[in-house]
Amino acid sequence: MANVVLPYVNAYQSRRRKYFYYRRAGVRLRIAGEMGSPAFFQSYQEIHERFERNEQPRPGIVPGSLIELITRYRATPEWAQLKPSTRKDYEKFLQPLEDDFGTALVAELDRAAVRLVRDRYATRPGRKEGDGPIPSPRRANKTVSMLSILMSYAIEIGMRTDNPALRPKRLKTGPGYRAWTREEIQTFLGEMPEFRLPLLLALGTGQRGIDLIAMTWSSFDGDVIEVVQEKTGAKVWIPCHPELQEALERELTLRTAQTILTTDTGRPWELGSFQTAVSKAIRGAGLRGIVWHGLRATAASWLAEMGCTEREIMSITGHTTAASVSVYVRHAEQKTRAVNAIAKFSARALDAKRQRRGVTSVSENGEIK
């Protein structure tokens, strides 16, 4: 049987194993499967046909660079299947990586390089000239997470054999979005009454802004609101709090659109416009240190303070892991224990004070203590 010579195939020895790559036009792609197996020939054929159809990186991109990897990742079916909001969120981190580290060679990235990327985005420039840098640990951590996704894809297409961005040391981010206090809520309602329904909807359902503006009247049956979350795709069934129910029934008679929340012109909100409007409203009410998303934390905190379990809170907010809501339950339990502890301490102090004054303490069953 004659040997079949496959063009553009190169073999590489790593320890005791041999790997085969399709190398062409400065691009190296790993061929899946064992040499000579059906999986090997299928993988080779797919890669070869891509090049024959000229599905190569666009001119001007350095072969093997991070910008090439990002370009190819954006062209994958997986990228196309992401929700538009997820792609938009990913782009917040892909574009800076492309701009700042695009010429870096993917094969040469190591843990030290990952740390360099993380530290590069650990701060933002000050708002004004002369201001010091502003810490941004969340941005740094999310950028590394994005880099890890890219490195996993690089393994799949043969540009790497490992993921140097997997499980790195992350920067501490603090408690996250702060819940609103009752005083802040009252101040906001007093200064911005036109945002009463959005606020009640946020507190009553615990949903993200993107899900609030997508809620339709058809999803409200008079007692319950059904929500399909944009981020997770989870379907959440939420009975309405009486105050929210009353507000919705009143608004139902005045509705001008299919969506429950509308602009002042009666049109559905775009997410960017809604975020801008509520941010301006918060500042206009004279409030600082809080954001609209903090109302989601407020809703979860109130549920925990009412004695709800983690699973019960998750059934309303749509969180997918208990770890996401456990902080609210722990905080509520701590507050309850602290109140009970001080109550016992105060009772003991009161008894001691009575005894010093010669006053006898009598228990509920009439026994003298």
C-alpha positions in Angstrom: 0.0 0.0 0.0 1.5 3.3 -1.1 2.1 6.0 1.5 -0.2 9.0 1.3 1.6 12.4 1.5 -0.6 15.1 3.0 0.6 18.6 2.1 1.2 21.1 4.9 1.5 18.5 7.6 4.3 18.8 10.1 5.1 16.5 13.0 6.3 17.7 16.4 7.6 15.5 19.2 6.6 16.4 22.8 8.0 14.1 25.5 6.9 10.6 24.4 4.0 11.8 22.2 4.0 13.0 18.6 1.6 15.8 17.5 0.7 16.7 13.9 0.0 20.2 12.7 -1.3 21.8 9.5 1.1 24.6 8.8 0.4 27.1 6.0 0.6 30.8 5.3 2.3 31.3 8.7 -0.6 29.7 10.6 -0.2 26.4 12.6 -3.3 24.4 13.4 -3.2 21.1 15.3 -4.8 18.1 13.6 -7.0 16.0 15.9 -6.8 12.3 16.3 -4.0 9.7 15.9 -2.1 9.7 12.6 -3.9 7.5 10.1 -7.2 7.3 12.0 -10.5 8.4 10.5 -10.7 11.3 13.0 -7.2 12.4 11.9 -8.2 12.5 8.2 -11.5 14.2 8.9 -9.8 16.9 11.0 -7.1 17.4 8.3 -9.7 17.6 5.5 -11.7 20.3 7.4 -8.7 22.4 8.0 -7.4 22.0 4.5 -10.8 22.9 2.9 -10.9 26.1 5.1 -7.6 27.2 3.6 -8.6 26.2 0.1 -11.7 28.5 0.6 -9.3 31.2 1.7 -10.7 31.3 5.2 -7.4 32.6 6.5 -6.6 35.5 8.9 -7.0 38.8 7.2 -3.9 40.5 5.7 -1.8 42.5 8.1 -2.3 40.2 11.1 0.9 38.7 12.5 0.6 34.9 12.2 0.3 33.2 15.6 -0.4 36.5 17.4 -3.1 37.3 20.0 -4.9 39.5 17.4 -5.1 36.5 15.0 -6.6 34.4 17.8 -9.2 37.0 18.7 -10.1 37.4 15.0 -10.6 33.7 14.5 -12.5 33.4 17.8 -15.0 36.1 16.7 -15.6 34.0 13.5 -16.5 30.8 15.4 -20.0 29.3 15.6 -19.7 29.5 19.4 -19.3 33.3 19.2 -22.3 33.6 16.9 -24.4 31.6 19.4 -23.7 34.0 22.2 -26.4 36.4 23.2 -25.9 39.9 21.9 -25.6 41.2 25.4 -22.9 38.6 26.2 -20.9 39.5 23.0 -21.1 43.1 23.9 -19.8 42.4 27.4 -17.0 40.2 26.0 -16.0 43.0 23.6 -15.3 45.3 26.6 -12.3 43.0 27.3 -11.4 41.7 23.8 -10.8 45.1 22.3 -8.3 46.3 25.0 -6.5 43.0 24.7 -6.4 43.4 20.9 -5.2 47.0 21.2 -2.6 46.6 24.0 -1.3 43.0 23.5 -2.4 42.1 19.9 1.1 41.5 18.6 2.0 39.1 21.4 2.6 35.6 20.2 0.1 33.1 21.7 2.6 30.3 21.9 4.9 32.4 24.1 2.4 33.6 26.7 3.1 32.2 30.1 1.9 32.8 33.7 4.1 35.9 34.0 2.5 37.3 30.9 -1.0 36.6 32.3 0.0 38.5 35.5 1.2 41.4 33.4 -2.2 41.5 31.6 -4.0 41.4 34.9 -1.9 44.2 36.5 -2.2 46.3 33.3 -6.0 46.6 33.9 -5.9 46.8 37.7 -6.3 50.6 37.7 -7.9 53.2 35.6 -6.7 56.8 35.0 -8.0 59.4 37.4 -11.1 61.3 36.3 -9.3 64.6 36.3 -5.7 65.6 35.4 -3.6 65.2 38.5 -5.9 62.6 40.1 -4.4 59.3 41.1 -5.3 56.1 39.4 -8.6 54.5 40.3 -8.5 50.8 41.4 -10.4 48.5 39.0 -9.9 44.9 40.3 -13.1 43.6 38.7 -12.0 44.8 35.2 -8.6 43.1 35.8 -10.1 39.8 36.9 -12.7 39.8 34.0 -9.9 40.5 31.5 -8.0 37.5 32.7 -11.2 35.4 32.5 -11.6 36.5 28.8 -7.9 35.6 28.2 -8.6 32.2 29.7 -11.5 31.7 27.2 -9.1 32.6 24.4 -6.4 30.3 25.5 -8.9 27.4 25.7 -9.9 28.1 22.2 -6.2 28.3 21.2 -5.8 24.7 22.5 -8.7 23.5 20.4 -7.2 24.9 17.2 -3.6 23.8 17.9 -2.0 27.2 18.8 -1.2 26.0 22.3 -1.2 22.8 24.4 -2.0 24.4 27.7 -3.9 27.3 29.3 -1.6 29.7 31.2 -4.6 31.9 32.3 -6.4 29.0 34.0 -7.2 29.6 37.7 -4.8 32.6 38.2 -4.5 34.5 41.5 -7.3 37.1 41.3 -7.4 40.5 42.9 -9.8 41.2 45.8 -12.9 43.0 44.7 -14.7 43.9 47.9 -18.4 43.3 48.7 -19.6 44.1 45.2 -22.7 46.3 44.4 -23.9 47.8 47.6 -27.6 47.4 48.6 -29.6 50.5 48.9 -30.7 51.6 52.4 -34.3 52.3 53.2 -33.4 56.0 53.6 -31.9 56.1 50.2 -34.9 54.5 48.7 -37.2 57.0 50.3 -35.0 59.9 49.2 -35.0 58.6 45.6 -38.8 58.2 45.5 -39.2 61.6 47.0 -36.9 63.3 44.4 -37.7 61.1 41.4 -41.3 60.0 41.6 -41.3 59.2 37.8 -39.1 56.3 38.6 -41.4 54.7 41.2 -42.6 51.9 39.0 -39.1 50.8 37.8 -37.9 50.9 41.4 -40.8 48.8 42.7 -40.3 46.4 39.9 -36.6 46.1 40.7 -37.2 45.6 44.4 -40.2 43.3 43.9 -38.5 41.0 41.4 -34.8 41.3 42.1 -34.1 41.3 38.3 -31.3 43.0 36.3 -32.0 46.1 34.4 -31.9 44.4 31.1 -34.7 42.0 32.3 -36.7 44.8 33.8 -37.0 46.7 30.5 -37.9 43.5 28.6 -40.9 42.6 30.8 -44.1 42.8 28.9 -47.7 43.2 30.0 -48.4 39.7 28.6 -46.1 38.2 31.2 -48.2 39.8 34.0 -51.4 38.0 34.8 -52.6 40.2 37.7 -50.8 38.2 40.3 -47.6 36.9 38.8 -44.8 38.1 36.5 -42.9 35.6 34.4 -39.4 36.5 33.3 -36.9 34.8 31.0 -33.5 36.2 32.0 -31.4 37.5 29.2 -28.1 36.5 30.9 -28.9 32.9 31.9 -32.0 32.1 29.8 -33.6 30.9 33.1 -37.4 31.3 33.3 -38.5 32.8 36.7 -42.0 32.8 38.0 -42.5 35.6 40.6 -45.6 36.3 42.6 -46.1 40.1 43.0 -45.8 41.9 46.3 -49.1 43.8 47.0 -47.6 47.2 46.5 -46.0 46.2 43.2 -49.3 44.5 42.1 -51.3 47.7 42.9 -48.8 49.9 40.9 -48.9 47.5 37.9 -52.7 47.4 37.9 -52.9 51.2 37.9 -50.3 51.4 35.2 -52.0 48.8 33.1 -54.9 51.2 32.4 -52.4 53.8 31.0 -50.1 51.5 29.0 -48.7 52.8 25.7 -46.5 49.9 24.7 -46.2 46.1 25.1 -43.4 46.6 27.6 -44.2 47.5 31.2 -41.5 50.1 31.5 -41.4 52.9 28.9 -39.6 56.2 28.3 -41.3 59.5 29.0 -42.5 59.4 25.4 -44.2 56.0 25.9 -41.7 54.0 23.9 -39.8 50.8 25.1 -36.4 51.5 26.7 -33.1 50.6 25.1 -30.7 49.2 27.6 -28.1 52.0 27.2 -30.7 54.7 27.5 -32.2 53.1 30.6 -28.9 52.8 32.3 -28.0 56.4 31.5 -31.4 57.6 32.7 -31.4 55.8 36.1 -27.8 56.9 36.7 -28.7 60.5 36.1 -31.8 60.1 38.4 -29.7 58.7 41.2 -27.2 61.6 41.0 -30.1 64.0 40.6 -31.6 62.7 43.8 -28.3 63.7 45.5 -27.3 60.0 46.2 -23.8 58.8 46.0 -22.0 55.4 46.3 -25.0 53.4 44.9 -25.9 52.2 41.4 -29.2 50.8 40.0 -27.9 47.2 40.0 -27.6 47.5 43.8 -31.4 47.2 44.0 -30.9 43.5 43.0 -28.7 43.2 46.1 -31.4 45.1 48.1 -34.1 42.6 47.1 -31.9 39.6 47.9 -31.0 41.1 51.3 -34.6 41.8 52.2 -35.6 38.3 51.3 -32.8 37.0 53.5 -33.8 39.2 56.4 -37.3 37.8 56.2 -35.8 34.4 56.8 -35.8 33.0 53.2 -33.4 30.2 52.5 -30.8 30.4 49.7 -33.0 28.3 47.4 -36.0 30.5 48.1 -34.0 33.7 47.2 -32.7 32.0 44.1 -36.3 31.2 43.0 -37.0 34.9 42.9 -33.7 36.5 41.7 -32.8 33.7 39.3 -29.2 33.3 40.6 -27.9 30.0 39.4 -25.6 29.1 42.3 -26.2 29.2 46.1 -22.8 30.9 46.5 -24.2 33.9 44.8 -26.8 34.5 47.5 -25.2 32.9 50.5 -23.6 36.3 51.4 -27.1 37.8 51.9 -28.2 34.9 54.0 -25.0 35.0 56.2 -25.4 38.7 56.7 -29.1 38.4 57.7 -28.3 35.6 60.1 -25.5 37.6 61.6 -27.8 40.6 62.2 -30.4 38.3 63.8 -27.9 36.7 66.0 -26.5 40.1 67.0 -30.0 41.4 67.9 -30.6 38.3 70.0 -27.2 38.5 71.7 -27.7 42.2 72.7 -31.3 41.4 73.9 -29.9 38.7 76.2 -27.1 41.0 77.3 -29.5 43.8 78.0 -31.8 41.5 80.0 -28.9 40.4 82.1 -27.9 44.0 82.7 -31.5 44.9 83.6 -31.7 42.0 86.1 -28.4 43.1 87.7 -29.7 46.7 88.0 -32.9 45.5 89.7 -31.0 43.4 92.1 -28.8 46.4 93.1 -32.0 48.3 93.8 -33.6 45.5 95.7 -36.2 44.8 93.0 -37.2 41.2 92.6 -37.5 39.8 89.1 -40.5 37.6 88.5 -40.7 35.1 85.6 -43.7 34.7 83.4 -44.9 31.6 85.3 -44.8 33.5 88.6 -41.6 32.1 90.0 -39.4 34.5 91.9 -35.8 34.7 90.5 
